[in-house]
Amino acid sequence: MGQFHFHPDEYLALMESELPAYYRLQDAVAAATGSGASALLELGTGTGETARRVLARHPGAALVGIDASEDMLRACPLEGADLRVARLEDPLPSGPFDLVFSALAVHHLDGPGKADLFSRVAAVLAPGGRFVLGDVVVPEDPLDATTPLSPGFDLPSRVDEQLGWLADAGLSASVVWAEADLVVIVAQA
C-alpha cells in the first residue's frame, strides 16, 4: 500500500467534496451490519465516522479498530475503543469477532492483497459472523467511475472479483447497496 496521505482535520471535507454519496455509503454500511453484535473489528478506522454509525446499531459492543495512520487514530473520538496502528496487510487482531466492517479502505490493496485480507477476515469471524465492506469498485459501466482515484494508491477491483475472493475465503457474499462506483457487500461466515 502506498504512503497514507490523508490528514484528520481535512479528511471529512475531502470526502464530502470528492464523494457526493459519502454519507449514503456510510449509512448503507451501518445498516448492513444489522444489530446485536458484541465484538467488532473495523478495518481502516480513520476519523471514526463509520464506527460511530455502527456502534449506534450495536449498543455496548466492544470495538477494535485498526488504521495505518497514528494521526487519524489520535483524532478519532471513540471512547473505550481499542484503536491500533496497523496496516491492512498486517496480521489482524485475534477474534472471534461477530462483525468485521470497513468503509473506503480495502480499495488501497491490489487484487491478491484483497484476496489475502478476505481469508484473514474469515479466520477471525465467529461462526455466523458478518463482514461488511463498503468501498470503491471498478464499475461495469465506465461512465459510473466517478470517484477521483490516485494512481498507485487507489486500486479498486471489480465486484465479481471481490465476490469470488470472498467465496474462496469461505464466505457467502452479495451486494446490498450500490451507487455509481460505490458498493456495500455483506459476507457471512
HELIX and SHEET records of a PDB file:
HELIX    1   1 PRO A    8  GLU A   18  1                                  11    
HELIX    2   2 TYR A   22  ALA A   32  1                                  11    
HELIX    3   3 GLU A   49  ARG A   57  1                                   9    
HELIX    4   4 GLU A   70  ARG A   74  1                                   5    
HELIX    5   5 VAL A  106  HIS A  108  5                                   3    
HELIX    6   6 GLY A  111  VAL A  124  1                                  14    
HELIX    7   7 PRO A  142  ASP A  144  5                                   3    
HELIX    8   8 VAL A  159  ASP A  168  1                                  10    
SHEET    1   A 7 ASP A  82  VAL A  85  0                                        
SHEET    2   A 7 ALA A  62  ASP A  67  1                                        
SHEET    3   A 7 ALA A  39  LEU A  43  1                                        
SHEET    4   A 7 PHE A  97  ALA A 103  1                                        
SHEET    5   A 7 LEU A 125  VAL A 136  1                                        
SHEET    6   A 7 LEU A 182  GLN A 188 -1                                        
SHEET    7   A 7 SER A 172  GLU A 179 -1                                        
END                                                                             
